[in-house]
Amino acid sequence: MRGLYYGVAQLPTITINGEEKQMKSFAGSKAIGVNPNCEYPQVAVALASYLGSAEAQQAHYDLRNVIPCNTELLADEAISADVLVTAQNDTFDNTAIIQPFVSAMNNYWTPAENFGKSLVNNEVTHDNAAEMTEQFNTSMNTSAVE
């Protein structure tokens, strides 16, 4: 899957109006939970425990390149030398904002999805790029209830 031209890195800085700014991304996390009212709670807890284990994280990494969060696995030379692991961890450590689990995130994701669709559909052109980007910015920073 990773070919000759594969490259990864944390987000770079950019210059805006003569001032250097750090580009930022959202970082998220996953949790494994068990419904306490499920029919077989002991089995559910056992499955959740396994899915969060170092063994399962190693298998996910080996099979699908899902980067583990287990610190012992991250210290393993085979994993720590992986450029994807380094880039992701550098991003989390240096250039990411932890994504909040609040409805206000829709202020970003819905306009971003719409802008992305406009790009894919070639609705954003060289001639209207500045105007479309400003509309995207306005829609992200304007509450729907204002």
PyMOL commands that place a pseudoatom at each C-alpha (Angstrom):
pseudoatom trace, name=CA, resn=MET, resi=1, chain=A, elem=C, hetatm=0, pos=[0.000, 0.000, 0.000]
pseudoatom trace, name=CA, resn=ARG, resi=2, chain=A, elem=C, hetatm=0, pos=[2.851, 2.367, 0.680]
pseudoatom trace, name=CA, resn=GLY, resi=3, chain=A, elem=C, hetatm=0, pos=[4.671, 2.924, -2.543]
pseudoatom trace, name=CA, resn=LEU, resi=4, chain=A, elem=C, hetatm=0, pos=[7.716, 4.709, -3.808]
pseudoatom trace, name=CA, resn=TYR, resi=5, chain=A, elem=C, hetatm=0, pos=[6.083, 8.138, -3.637]
pseudoatom trace, name=CA, resn=TYR, resi=6, chain=A, elem=C, hetatm=0, pos=[4.463, 7.686, -0.231]
pseudoatom trace, name=CA, resn=GLY, resi=7, chain=A, elem=C, hetatm=0, pos=[5.243, 10.441, 2.232]
pseudoatom trace, name=CA, resn=VAL, resi=8, chain=A, elem=C, hetatm=0, pos=[3.795, 11.640, 5.513]
pseudoatom trace, name=CA, resn=ALA, resi=9, chain=A, elem=C, hetatm=0, pos=[4.548, 14.495, 7.889]
pseudoatom trace, name=CA, resn=GLN, resi=10, chain=A, elem=C, hetatm=0, pos=[2.912, 16.690, 10.458]
pseudoatom trace, name=CA, resn=LEU, resi=11, chain=A, elem=C, hetatm=0, pos=[1.244, 19.771, 9.076]
pseudoatom trace, name=CA, resn=PRO, resi=12, chain=A, elem=C, hetatm=0, pos=[3.590, 22.560, 7.991]
pseudoatom trace, name=CA, resn=THR, resi=13, chain=A, elem=C, hetatm=0, pos=[3.540, 26.235, 8.821]
pseudoatom trace, name=CA, resn=ILE, resi=14, chain=A, elem=C, hetatm=0, pos=[2.205, 28.747, 6.315]
pseudoatom trace, name=CA, resn=THR, resi=15, chain=A, elem=C, hetatm=0, pos=[2.711, 32.468, 5.908]
pseudoatom trace, name=CA, resn=ILE, resi=16, chain=A, elem=C, hetatm=0, pos=[-0.424, 34.601, 6.033]
pseudoatom trace, name=CA, resn=ASN, resi=17, chain=A, elem=C, hetatm=0, pos=[-0.084, 38.363, 5.596]
pseudoatom trace, name=CA, resn=GLY, resi=18, chain=A, elem=C, hetatm=0, pos=[3.626, 38.083, 6.329]
pseudoatom trace, name=CA, resn=GLU, resi=19, chain=A, elem=C, hetatm=0, pos=[3.107, 36.174, 9.583]
pseudoatom trace, name=CA, resn=GLU, resi=20, chain=A, elem=C, hetatm=0, pos=[4.051, 32.512, 10.015]
pseudoatom trace, name=CA, resn=LYS, resi=21, chain=A, elem=C, hetatm=0, pos=[1.147, 30.388, 11.274]
pseudoatom trace, name=CA, resn=GLN, resi=22, chain=A, elem=C, hetatm=0, pos=[0.967, 26.724, 12.221]
pseudoatom trace, name=CA, resn=MET, resi=23, chain=A, elem=C, hetatm=0, pos=[-1.611, 24.728, 10.294]
pseudoatom trace, name=CA, resn=LYS, resi=24, chain=A, elem=C, hetatm=0, pos=[-3.779, 22.690, 12.660]
pseudoatom trace, name=CA, resn=SER, resi=25, chain=A, elem=C, hetatm=0, pos=[-5.802, 19.527, 12.402]
pseudoatom trace, name=CA, resn=PHE, resi=26, chain=A, elem=C, hetatm=0, pos=[-8.342, 17.820, 14.606]
pseudoatom trace, name=CA, resn=ALA, resi=27, chain=A, elem=C, hetatm=0, pos=[-7.295, 14.800, 16.624]
pseudoatom trace, name=CA, resn=GLY, resi=28, chain=A, elem=C, hetatm=0, pos=[-9.752, 12.328, 17.999]
pseudoatom trace, name=CA, resn=SER, resi=29, chain=A, elem=C, hetatm=0, pos=[-9.816, 9.231, 20.066]
pseudoatom trace, name=CA, resn=LYS, resi=30, chain=A, elem=C, hetatm=0, pos=[-11.745, 6.025, 20.296]
pseudoatom trace, name=CA, resn=ALA, resi=31, chain=A, elem=C, hetatm=0, pos=[-13.245, 4.309, 23.285]
pseudoatom trace, name=CA, resn=ILE, resi=32, chain=A, elem=C, hetatm=0, pos=[-14.611, 0.844, 23.706]
pseudoatom trace, name=CA, resn=GLY, resi=33, chain=A, elem=C, hetatm=0, pos=[-17.648, 0.690, 25.919]
pseudoatom trace, name=CA, resn=VAL, resi=34, chain=A, elem=C, hetatm=0, pos=[-20.138, -1.867, 27.042]
pseudoatom trace, name=CA, resn=ASN, resi=35, chain=A, elem=C, hetatm=0, pos=[-23.839, -1.292, 27.481]
pseudoatom trace, name=CA, resn=PRO, resi=36, chain=A, elem=C, hetatm=0, pos=[-24.500, -2.376, 31.093]
pseudoatom trace, name=CA, resn=ASN, resi=37, chain=A, elem=C, hetatm=0, pos=[-27.980, -3.469, 30.059]
pseudoatom trace, name=CA, resn=CYS, resi=38, chain=A, elem=C, hetatm=0, pos=[-26.865, -5.796, 27.275]
pseudoatom trace, name=CA, resn=GLU, resi=39, chain=A, elem=C, hetatm=0, pos=[-27.958, -9.427, 27.263]
pseudoatom trace, name=CA, resn=TYR, resi=40, chain=A, elem=C, hetatm=0, pos=[-24.476, -10.891, 27.854]
pseudoatom trace, name=CA, resn=PRO, resi=41, chain=A, elem=C, hetatm=0, pos=[-22.450, -8.310, 29.798]
pseudoatom trace, name=CA, resn=GLN, resi=42, chain=A, elem=C, hetatm=0, pos=[-19.609, -10.676, 30.756]
pseudoatom trace, name=CA, resn=VAL, resi=43, chain=A, elem=C, hetatm=0, pos=[-19.025, -11.583, 27.113]
pseudoatom trace, name=CA, resn=ALA, resi=44, chain=A, elem=C, hetatm=0, pos=[-19.258, -7.918, 26.104]
pseudoatom trace, name=CA, resn=VAL, resi=45, chain=A, elem=C, hetatm=0, pos=[-16.712, -6.893, 28.747]
pseudoatom trace, name=CA, resn=ALA, resi=46, chain=A, elem=C, hetatm=0, pos=[-14.385, -9.704, 27.647]
pseudoatom trace, name=CA, resn=LEU, resi=47, chain=A, elem=C, hetatm=0, pos=[-14.641, -8.574, 24.016]
pseudoatom trace, name=CA, resn=ALA, resi=48, chain=A, elem=C, hetatm=0, pos=[-14.067, -4.922, 24.946]
pseudoatom trace, name=CA, resn=SER, resi=49, chain=A, elem=C, hetatm=0, pos=[-11.058, -5.914, 27.045]
pseudoatom trace, name=CA, resn=TYR, resi=50, chain=A, elem=C, hetatm=0, pos=[-9.610, -7.902, 24.165]
pseudoatom trace, name=CA, resn=LEU, resi=51, chain=A, elem=C, hetatm=0, pos=[-10.227, -5.144, 21.591]
pseudoatom trace, name=CA, resn=GLY, resi=52, chain=A, elem=C, hetatm=0, pos=[-8.357, -2.678, 23.809]
pseudoatom trace, name=CA, resn=SER, resi=53, chain=A, elem=C, hetatm=0, pos=[-5.488, -5.087, 24.483]
pseudoatom trace, name=CA, resn=ALA, resi=54, chain=A, elem=C, hetatm=0, pos=[-1.948, -4.860, 23.152]
pseudoatom trace, name=CA, resn=GLU, resi=55, chain=A, elem=C, hetatm=0, pos=[-2.534, -8.130, 21.268]
pseudoatom trace, name=CA, resn=ALA, resi=56, chain=A, elem=C, hetatm=0, pos=[-5.530, -6.741, 19.360]
pseudoatom trace, name=CA, resn=GLN, resi=57, chain=A, elem=C, hetatm=0, pos=[-3.805, -3.411, 18.721]
pseudoatom trace, name=CA, resn=GLN, resi=58, chain=A, elem=C, hetatm=0, pos=[-0.789, -5.268, 17.313]
pseudoatom trace, name=CA, resn=ALA, resi=59, chain=A, elem=C, hetatm=0, pos=[-3.066, -7.306, 15.045]
pseudoatom trace, name=CA, resn=HIS, resi=60, chain=A, elem=C, hetatm=0, pos=[-4.842, -4.165, 13.811]
pseudoatom trace, name=CA, resn=TYR, resi=61, chain=A, elem=C, hetatm=0, pos=[-1.484, -2.556, 13.080]
pseudoatom trace, name=CA, resn=ASP, resi=62, chain=A, elem=C, hetatm=0, pos=[-0.175, -5.633, 11.266]
pseudoatom trace, name=CA, resn=LEU, resi=63, chain=A, elem=C, hetatm=0, pos=[-3.338, -6.164, 9.216]
pseudoatom trace, name=CA, resn=ARG, resi=64, chain=A, elem=C, hetatm=0, pos=[-4.542, -2.620, 8.480]
pseudoatom trace, name=CA, resn=ASN, resi=65, chain=A, elem=C, hetatm=0, pos=[-1.854, -0.158, 9.653]
pseudoatom trace, name=CA, resn=VAL, resi=66, chain=A, elem=C, hetatm=0, pos=[-4.087, 1.075, 12.489]
pseudoatom trace, name=CA, resn=ILE, resi=67, chain=A, elem=C, hetatm=0, pos=[-1.613, 2.821, 14.765]
pseudoatom trace, name=CA, resn=PRO, resi=68, chain=A, elem=C, hetatm=0, pos=[-1.744, 1.500, 18.329]
pseudoatom trace, name=CA, resn=CYS, resi=69, chain=A, elem=C, hetatm=0, pos=[-2.087, 3.719, 21.365]
pseudoatom trace, name=CA, resn=ASN, resi=70, chain=A, elem=C, hetatm=0, pos=[-0.501, 1.157, 23.675]
pseudoatom trace, name=CA, resn=THR, resi=71, chain=A, elem=C, hetatm=0, pos=[2.738, 2.805, 24.806]
pseudoatom trace, name=CA, resn=GLU, resi=72, chain=A, elem=C, hetatm=0, pos=[4.642, -0.490, 24.964]
pseudoatom trace, name=CA, resn=LEU, resi=73, chain=A, elem=C, hetatm=0, pos=[3.751, -1.206, 21.333]
pseudoatom trace, name=CA, resn=LEU, resi=74, chain=A, elem=C, hetatm=0, pos=[4.693, 2.333, 20.330]
pseudoatom trace, name=CA, resn=ALA, resi=75, chain=A, elem=C, hetatm=0, pos=[8.113, 1.768, 21.907]
pseudoatom trace, name=CA, resn=ASP, resi=76, chain=A, elem=C, hetatm=0, pos=[8.696, -1.348, 19.771]
pseudoatom trace, name=CA, resn=GLU, resi=77, chain=A, elem=C, hetatm=0, pos=[11.367, -0.587, 17.150]
pseudoatom trace, name=CA, resn=ALA, resi=78, chain=A, elem=C, hetatm=0, pos=[9.299, -1.989, 14.270]
pseudoatom trace, name=CA, resn=ILE, resi=79, chain=A, elem=C, hetatm=0, pos=[6.445, 0.367, 15.099]
pseudoatom trace, name=CA, resn=SER, resi=80, chain=A, elem=C, hetatm=0, pos=[8.398, 3.400, 16.290]
pseudoatom trace, name=CA, resn=ALA, resi=81, chain=A, elem=C, hetatm=0, pos=[10.441, 3.401, 13.051]
pseudoatom trace, name=CA, resn=ASP, resi=82, chain=A, elem=C, hetatm=0, pos=[7.272, 3.540, 10.917]
pseudoatom trace, name=CA, resn=VAL, resi=83, chain=A, elem=C, hetatm=0, pos=[7.072, 6.972, 9.266]
pseudoatom trace, name=CA, resn=LEU, resi=84, chain=A, elem=C, hetatm=0, pos=[3.269, 6.900, 9.497]
pseudoatom trace, name=CA, resn=VAL, resi=85, chain=A, elem=C, hetatm=0, pos=[3.453, 6.392, 13.270]
pseudoatom trace, name=CA, resn=THR, resi=86, chain=A, elem=C, hetatm=0, pos=[6.000, 9.197, 13.600]
pseudoatom trace, name=CA, resn=ALA, resi=87, chain=A, elem=C, hetatm=0, pos=[3.932, 11.590, 11.491]
pseudoatom trace, name=CA, resn=GLN, resi=88, chain=A, elem=C, hetatm=0, pos=[0.715, 10.831, 13.371]
pseudoatom trace, name=CA, resn=ASN, resi=89, chain=A, elem=C, hetatm=0, pos=[2.334, 11.204, 16.780]
pseudoatom trace, name=CA, resn=ASP, resi=90, chain=A, elem=C, hetatm=0, pos=[4.140, 14.399, 15.735]
pseudoatom trace, name=CA, resn=THR, resi=91, chain=A, elem=C, hetatm=0, pos=[0.796, 15.727, 14.517]
pseudoatom trace, name=CA, resn=PHE, resi=92, chain=A, elem=C, hetatm=0, pos=[-0.935, 14.865, 17.794]
pseudoatom trace, name=CA, resn=ASP, resi=93, chain=A, elem=C, hetatm=0, pos=[1.913, 16.306, 19.853]
pseudoatom trace, name=CA, resn=ASN, resi=94, chain=A, elem=C, hetatm=0, pos=[2.630, 19.465, 17.866]
pseudoatom trace, name=CA, resn=THR, resi=95, chain=A, elem=C, hetatm=0, pos=[-0.131, 20.512, 15.500]
pseudoatom trace, name=CA, resn=ALA, resi=96, chain=A, elem=C, hetatm=0, pos=[-3.456, 18.996, 16.521]
pseudoatom trace, name=CA, resn=ILE, resi=97, chain=A, elem=C, hetatm=0, pos=[-6.430, 20.247, 18.461]
pseudoatom trace, name=CA, resn=ILE, resi=98, chain=A, elem=C, hetatm=0, pos=[-8.344, 17.571, 20.314]
pseudoatom trace, name=CA, resn=GLN, resi=99, chain=A, elem=C, hetatm=0, pos=[-11.769, 17.424, 18.699]
pseudoatom trace, name=CA, resn=PRO, resi=100, chain=A, elem=C, hetatm=0, pos=[-14.481, 18.111, 21.225]
pseudoatom trace, name=CA, resn=PHE, resi=101, chain=A, elem=C, hetatm=0, pos=[-17.515, 15.879, 21.331]
pseudoatom trace, name=CA, resn=VAL, resi=102, chain=A, elem=C, hetatm=0, pos=[-20.015, 18.695, 21.099]
pseudoatom trace, name=CA, resn=SER, resi=103, chain=A, elem=C, hetatm=0, pos=[-22.664, 19.633, 18.589]
pseudoatom trace, name=CA, resn=ALA, resi=104, chain=A, elem=C, hetatm=0, pos=[-20.738, 22.828, 17.812]
pseudoatom trace, name=CA, resn=MET, resi=105, chain=A, elem=C, hetatm=0, pos=[-18.351, 20.690, 15.737]
pseudoatom trace, name=CA, resn=ASN, resi=106, chain=A, elem=C, hetatm=0, pos=[-21.075, 20.746, 13.082]
pseudoatom trace, name=CA, resn=ASN, resi=107, chain=A, elem=C, hetatm=0, pos=[-20.111, 24.396, 12.619]
pseudoatom trace, name=CA, resn=TYR, resi=108, chain=A, elem=C, hetatm=0, pos=[-16.975, 22.964, 11.007]
pseudoatom trace, name=CA, resn=TRP, resi=109, chain=A, elem=C, hetatm=0, pos=[-17.879, 19.586, 9.534]
pseudoatom trace, name=CA, resn=THR, resi=110, chain=A, elem=C, hetatm=0, pos=[-21.041, 20.520, 7.616]
pseudoatom trace, name=CA, resn=PRO, resi=111, chain=A, elem=C, hetatm=0, pos=[-19.482, 23.546, 5.855]
pseudoatom trace, name=CA, resn=ALA, resi=112, chain=A, elem=C, hetatm=0, pos=[-16.270, 21.558, 5.249]
pseudoatom trace, name=CA, resn=GLU, resi=113, chain=A, elem=C, hetatm=0, pos=[-18.247, 18.744, 3.647]
pseudoatom trace, name=CA, resn=ASN, resi=114, chain=A, elem=C, hetatm=0, pos=[-20.139, 21.192, 1.453]
pseudoatom trace, name=CA, resn=PHE, resi=115, chain=A, elem=C, hetatm=0, pos=[-16.945, 22.994, 0.429]
pseudoatom trace, name=CA, resn=GLY, resi=116, chain=A, elem=C, hetatm=0, pos=[-15.289, 19.652, -0.333]
pseudoatom trace, name=CA, resn=LYS, resi=117, chain=A, elem=C, hetatm=0, pos=[-18.213, 18.682, -2.544]
pseudoatom trace, name=CA, resn=SER, resi=118, chain=A, elem=C, hetatm=0, pos=[-17.894, 22.039, -4.338]
pseudoatom trace, name=CA, resn=LEU, resi=119, chain=A, elem=C, hetatm=0, pos=[-14.230, 21.284, -5.003]
pseudoatom trace, name=CA, resn=VAL, resi=120, chain=A, elem=C, hetatm=0, pos=[-14.973, 17.780, -6.286]
pseudoatom trace, name=CA, resn=ASN, resi=121, chain=A, elem=C, hetatm=0, pos=[-17.766, 19.070, -8.524]
pseudoatom trace, name=CA, resn=ASN, resi=122, chain=A, elem=C, hetatm=0, pos=[-15.473, 21.762, -9.976]
pseudoatom trace, name=CA, resn=GLU, resi=123, chain=A, elem=C, hetatm=0, pos=[-17.753, 24.496, -8.667]
pseudoatom trace, name=CA, resn=VAL, resi=124, chain=A, elem=C, hetatm=0, pos=[-14.719, 26.230, -7.167]
pseudoatom trace, name=CA, resn=THR, resi=125, chain=A, elem=C, hetatm=0, pos=[-12.718, 27.729, -9.998]
pseudoatom trace, name=CA, resn=HIS, resi=126, chain=A, elem=C, hetatm=0, pos=[-9.677, 29.933, -10.284]
pseudoatom trace, name=CA, resn=ASP, resi=127, chain=A, elem=C, hetatm=0, pos=[-11.995, 32.895, -10.860]
pseudoatom trace, name=CA, resn=ASN, resi=128, chain=A, elem=C, hetatm=0, pos=[-14.250, 32.327, -7.814]
pseudoatom trace, name=CA, resn=ALA, resi=129, chain=A, elem=C, hetatm=0, pos=[-11.853, 30.594, -5.395]
pseudoatom trace, name=CA, resn=ALA, resi=130, chain=A, elem=C, hetatm=0, pos=[-11.403, 33.638, -3.141]
pseudoatom trace, name=CA, resn=GLU, resi=131, chain=A, elem=C, hetatm=0, pos=[-15.152, 34.263, -2.952]
pseudoatom trace, name=CA, resn=MET, resi=132, chain=A, elem=C, hetatm=0, pos=[-15.983, 30.570, -2.346]
pseudoatom trace, name=CA, resn=THR, resi=133, chain=A, elem=C, hetatm=0, pos=[-13.287, 30.290, 0.341]
pseudoatom trace, name=CA, resn=GLU, resi=134, chain=A, elem=C, hetatm=0, pos=[-14.655, 33.388, 2.073]
pseudoatom trace, name=CA, resn=GLN, resi=135, chain=A, elem=C, hetatm=0, pos=[-18.160, 31.889, 1.955]
pseudoatom trace, name=CA, resn=PHE, resi=136, chain=A, elem=C, hetatm=0, pos=[-16.745, 28.690, 3.487]
pseudoatom trace, name=CA, resn=ASN, resi=137, chain=A, elem=C, hetatm=0, pos=[-15.049, 30.708, 6.227]
pseudoatom trace, name=CA, resn=THR, resi=138, chain=A, elem=C, hetatm=0, pos=[-18.240, 32.669, 6.947]
pseudoatom trace, name=CA, resn=SER, resi=139, chain=A, elem=C, hetatm=0, pos=[-20.361, 29.514, 7.113]
pseudoatom trace, name=CA, resn=MET, resi=140, chain=A, elem=C, hetatm=0, pos=[-17.907, 27.900, 9.563]
pseudoatom trace, name=CA, resn=ASN, resi=141, chain=A, elem=C, hetatm=0, pos=[-17.882, 30.900, 11.820]
pseudoatom trace, name=CA, resn=THR, resi=142, chain=A, elem=C, hetatm=0, pos=[-21.579, 31.753, 11.825]
pseudoatom trace, name=CA, resn=SER, resi=143, chain=A, elem=C, hetatm=0, pos=[-23.965, 29.881, 14.064]
pseudoatom trace, name=CA, resn=ALA, resi=144, chain=A, elem=C, hetatm=0, pos=[-27.093, 28.580, 12.359]
pseudoatom trace, name=CA, resn=VAL, resi=145, chain=A, elem=C, hetatm=0, pos=[-29.171, 30.034, 15.198]
pseudoatom trace, name=CA, resn=GLU, resi=146, chain=A, elem=C, hetatm=0, pos=[-27.795, 33.583, 15.030]
for i in range(1, 146): cmd.bond("trace and resi %d" % i, "trace and resi %d" % (i + 1))
show_as sticks, trace
zoom trace
